[in-house]
């Protein structure tokens, strides 16, 4: 029997269900201007994965507080996979170089 997602779209094990079977929910938090945000989005696009961009104005202090609450970090971009913060562009690139990004994104 398939798990039923709760009202936030998450199943009992915390996995997001709105992206389909085996596909993690990928969110990238961005602001403009941000060259590292563009690089992170480009890398995810090259990987062929769907992601949700959550863009906010640099002057949106509440959005920054919410970002810190979610990720522990204030800077953008911040990438979150299935609710797990993985960091910014440097961390994303490092995961890719180490061969750990594809399994995390569900494409290995």
C-alpha positions, 0 to 999 in steps of 0.5 A: 500500500502506498504511503499517503502524503500529509497536507504539506505533500510529505509522506511518513518518512519525510519524502516529498511526494509532489515530484513523482516516484523516486524523485526528490523535491529540490528547491533553490532559494535565490535573490537578484543579482546573484551570479552564484544563483545562476551557476547553481540553477545552470548546474541543476538544469544540466543534470536534467532535474526539476527544481523549484526556485524560491526567489525573494527580494534582497530587502525582504528581511522576513524571507532571510529569517525564514531562510536561516530557520530552514537552512541555518544560513543567510546567503543565497543560493541555498539548495534544499533536497527533500527538506535537507539543506545541502548548502550553496553553489560551492557545496553543490559543485563539491558534491558533483565533483565527489560523485555524490550529487547524482545519487542525492538528486535521484539520477544515479 
